[in-house]
Amino acid sequence: MLVDRFNRKITNLRISITSRCNLNCFYCHREGYDASNELTPDEIAEIAKAFKELGVEKLKITGGEPLVRQDIVEIIEKLPEFREISMTTNGIRLSEIAHDLKEAGLDRVNVSLDTLDEKKYSYATRGGRIGKVVSGIETAVDAELTPVKLNMVLIEGFNTDEVDRMVEFAKQFKGDVIVQFIELVSLNYNGEGHFDVYSLINKFEKDAREVRIRNMQRRKQFVFDNYAVEFVKPVDNSEFCMACNRIRVTADGKIKPCLMRNDNLVDIRGLRGEDLKKAIVEALSLREPFYRG
C-alpha cells in the first residue's frame, strides 16, 4: 500500500502516454510533456505493474490524446489487470477503435465535449469536427466502455448556456453517460471566462434520485433515472488536496507527485523491478499539499 507522509493512500495512477494531440483547445494545460521519445508499450506496462504491486487499484491512460498513438491497442493489451482501466480522449478516433480497446481490456472512457454546437466546437478546438466525437461516444456506449463520462469545461460567455442541452444529450444513453461539469483551470490561460460550477448545484439537487459524495475532492454526483451529473471544482476547493489519491507519470517517464507542481518530478525511465518500486516510494515522499486550506 502506498501512503504518503500526510496519510493519503494512493489508489489511482494516471499515465500520460503522449504529449501529442490532434486538436488544439485554447485552454488545454496538457498533462504530458513535449517528449520526443515516448514510453514504449513495454515500459508503460512495467511502470503500471510496479504501481499495481504497490497497491494502486485504478489506472487511467491520458495524453495529450492517447488515440494518436498507433500502438494504443497494444498498450492496453500489455497492461496488468486493475480494478478499473480507463482513458481520457477527445473522441475524434474513438468510433474507429472503441471495440478493439474494449477487447484489449479497457473498461471505460472519459470524452472531452465542451459544446454540442458545431461552429463553437470547431472554434474551441481549432478545427475539430464534432460529428466524429458524437459518433465516438455512440460507439463507446455500444462497445460497453461505460459509464462514458463527458467532460464539459464550463466557460462563461462560451458554453454555459448549453448545460441543459448537454444533459438532454446524455439522457438518450439511458444511464450509460455521466456529465461532468468542470471548472476552468487557468494554468496556461489568463482566467477569462471563469465560471463557478457549484452555482449549478441547486439546479439538480432538488430532483435527484440520489446524491453521492465522491472521496476525490469531495465531489457531488447527482443521480437520476437515466443520467447523472457531477461537479468538478479543481481550484479554490479547500478539499482538493486533502483527499488526493492520485499520482501521475508523464509521457517522458517521470513521476509527477502533484498535479499543480513541476519542481518535484522523479525520472523512472529505464528502471525495473525493485529499483522502480524504490523510486516510486521515494517520489511519494515529495507529495505535499498545494492548497493548505
Beta strands, then each sheet from edge to edge (+ up, - down):
strand 1: 2-3
strand 2: 9-10
strand 3: 12-16
strand 4: 58-62
strand 5: 84-89
strand 6: 108-112
strand 7: 148-154
strand 8: 177-183
strand 9: 210-213
strand 10: 220-223
strand 11: 228-232
strand 12: 246-249
strand 13: 254-256
strand 14: 266-267
sheet 1: 1+ 2-
sheet 2: 9+ 10- 11+ 8+ 7+ 6+ 5+ 4+ 3+ 12+ 13- 14+
end
